[in-house]
Amino acid sequence: MKELAIEDGTVKVFAGGNTVAYLDVEIVGKDNIIDKPSIIVKSRGNIDFEYYDGMFSHKNEMWSYSINSENNIKYLYYYLKNNIEYFRSRAISGKLPQIATGITDNYKIPLPPLHVQQHVVNILDKFDTLVNDIKEGLPKEIEQRQQQYEYWRECLLNFPR
């Protein structure tokens, strides 16, 4: 994959574990590209889920889910991610732990109304940005703590004399 990867590739190829490469459409082939928000199931080695909403493809030991219904795919992603230990505990062990498609295909996910799903996604997206985006989350958190500090400092130091 590293030999095929190009700097300005437009298709993200999930190649196993945490390995990815960006390739041109011509190299991947239009028939192999998925271009709608999806959940990629990393089923071998590092069993995990990843949400992706750009053009992508993946190797054979992975699979992906996308939906055309009245549900929020990102809600499904967060739900699966929250229950990752369930899937890891069902892995067949060997050189590398591995799960089969039936493990995820048959997994039941309770679905609240769409507006509730969207509310959950909005909250978790904001929290994810705060925790994982050092450019956006950390400066905003520092600014808010500074405002909080100034507020309490004013409250504590401005009292009747």
C-alpha positions as CSV (number, residue, x, y, z in Angstrom):
1,M,0.0,0.0,0.0
2,K,2.8,2.4,0.8
3,E,4.2,2.0,-2.7
4,L,0.9,2.8,-4.3
5,A,0.1,5.7,-1.9
6,I,0.2,9.2,-3.4
7,E,0.2,12.6,-1.6
8,D,-2.9,14.0,-3.2
9,G,-4.9,10.8,-3.4
10,T,-8.7,11.2,-3.1
11,V,-9.7,7.7,-2.1
12,K,-8.8,6.5,1.4
13,V,-8.0,2.8,1.4
14,F,-8.2,1.0,4.7
15,A,-5.5,-1.7,4.5
16,G,-5.6,-3.5,7.8
17,G,-5.3,-2.5,11.4
18,N,-4.5,1.3,11.4
19,T,-2.8,1.2,8.0
20,V,-4.4,3.5,5.4
21,A,-3.2,4.8,2.1
22,Y,-4.6,7.5,-0.2
23,L,-4.9,6.5,-3.8
24,D,-6.3,7.8,-7.1
25,V,-9.7,6.6,-8.3
26,E,-8.1,5.1,-11.3
27,I,-5.8,2.9,-9.2
28,V,-8.7,1.7,-6.9
29,G,-11.3,1.4,-9.6
30,K,-14.7,3.1,-9.5
31,D,-16.5,-0.2,-8.8
32,N,-14.4,-0.7,-5.6
33,I,-15.2,2.8,-4.1
34,I,-17.8,3.5,-1.5
35,D,-18.9,7.2,-1.4
36,K,-21.4,7.5,1.4
37,P,-21.0,7.8,5.1
38,S,-20.2,4.3,6.4
39,I,-18.9,2.3,9.4
40,I,-15.8,0.3,8.5
41,V,-15.3,-2.9,10.5
42,K,-11.7,-3.7,11.2
43,S,-12.1,-7.4,11.8
44,R,-8.6,-8.8,12.1
45,G,-5.8,-8.0,14.5
46,N,-7.0,-4.7,15.9
47,I,-10.7,-5.3,16.0
48,D,-12.4,-1.9,15.9
49,F,-14.9,0.4,14.1
50,E,-14.2,3.6,12.2
51,Y,-16.7,6.1,10.8
52,Y,-15.8,7.6,7.5
53,D,-17.8,10.0,5.2
54,G,-15.5,10.4,2.2
55,M,-14.6,8.2,-0.8
56,F,-13.0,5.0,0.5
57,S,-12.3,1.3,-0.1
58,H,-11.0,-1.4,2.1
59,K,-9.2,-4.8,1.9
60,N,-11.0,-8.1,1.9
61,E,-10.7,-8.8,5.7
62,M,-12.8,-5.7,6.4
63,W,-16.3,-4.8,5.6
64,S,-18.5,-1.8,5.9
65,Y,-22.0,-0.7,6.6
66,S,-23.9,2.2,5.2
67,I,-27.6,2.9,5.5
68,N,-30.4,4.4,3.4
69,S,-33.0,4.5,6.1
70,E,-34.3,7.0,8.6
71,N,-31.5,6.3,11.1
72,N,-28.3,8.2,11.8
73,I,-25.2,6.1,10.7
74,K,-23.0,8.0,13.2
75,Y,-25.3,7.0,16.0
76,L,-24.8,3.4,15.0
77,Y,-21.1,4.0,14.9
78,Y,-21.0,5.4,18.4
79,Y,-23.1,2.6,19.7
80,L,-20.9,0.0,18.2
81,K,-17.8,1.8,19.4
82,N,-19.2,1.9,22.9
83,N,-19.7,-1.9,22.8
84,I,-16.3,-2.7,21.3
85,E,-15.4,-5.2,24.1
86,Y,-18.4,-7.3,23.1
87,F,-16.9,-7.8,19.6
88,R,-13.4,-8.3,20.8
89,S,-14.5,-11.0,23.3
90,R,-16.1,-12.9,20.4
91,A,-12.9,-13.0,18.3
92,I,-11.4,-16.2,17.3
93,S,-7.8,-16.1,18.5
94,G,-4.8,-17.3,16.6
95,K,-1.9,-15.3,15.3
96,L,-4.3,-12.4,15.1
97,P,-7.8,-12.2,16.7
98,Q,-10.5,-12.1,14.1
99,I,-14.3,-11.8,13.9
100,A,-16.7,-13.0,11.2
101,T,-19.4,-10.9,9.5
102,G,-22.1,-12.7,11.4
103,I,-20.9,-11.2,14.7
104,T,-21.8,-7.7,13.5
105,D,-24.6,-8.6,11.1
106,N,-26.6,-10.2,14.0
107,Y,-25.8,-7.6,16.6
108,K,-29.0,-5.9,17.9
109,I,-28.9,-2.1,18.3
110,P,-31.7,-0.4,20.1
111,L,-32.8,2.6,18.0
112,P,-34.4,5.6,19.6
113,P,-36.3,8.1,17.5
114,L,-34.2,10.0,14.9
115,H,-34.2,13.3,16.8
116,V,-32.8,11.5,19.8
117,Q,-30.1,9.8,17.7
118,Q,-29.1,13.2,16.3
119,H,-29.0,14.7,19.8
120,V,-26.7,11.9,21.0
121,V,-24.5,12.3,17.9
122,N,-24.2,16.1,18.4
123,I,-23.1,15.7,22.0
124,L,-20.6,13.0,21.3
125,D,-19.2,14.8,18.3
126,K,-18.6,17.9,20.4
127,F,-17.0,15.8,23.1
128,D,-14.8,14.0,20.6
129,T,-13.6,17.3,19.1
130,L,-12.9,18.6,22.6
131,V,-10.9,15.5,23.6
132,N,-9.2,14.6,20.3
133,D,-8.7,17.8,18.3
134,I,-5.7,19.6,19.9
135,K,-6.1,22.6,17.5
136,E,-9.8,23.2,18.3
137,G,-10.6,21.5,21.6
138,L,-7.8,22.3,23.8
139,P,-7.6,26.1,23.1
140,K,-11.4,26.4,23.6
141,E,-11.2,24.5,26.9
142,I,-8.3,26.7,28.1
143,E,-10.4,29.8,27.1
144,Q,-13.4,28.6,29.0
145,R,-11.4,27.8,32.1
146,Q,-9.8,31.2,31.9
147,Q,-13.3,32.8,31.8
148,Q,-14.4,30.6,34.7
149,Y,-11.3,31.6,36.7
150,E,-11.9,35.3,36.0
151,Y,-15.6,35.0,37.0
152,W,-14.8,33.3,40.3
153,R,-11.9,35.7,41.0
154,E,-14.2,38.7,40.6
155,C,-16.8,37.0,42.8
156,L,-14.3,36.3,45.5
157,L,-12.5,39.7,45.4
158,N,-15.4,42.0,45.0
159,F,-17.1,42.0,48.3
160,P,-18.4,44.9,50.5
161,R,-15.7,46.6,52.5
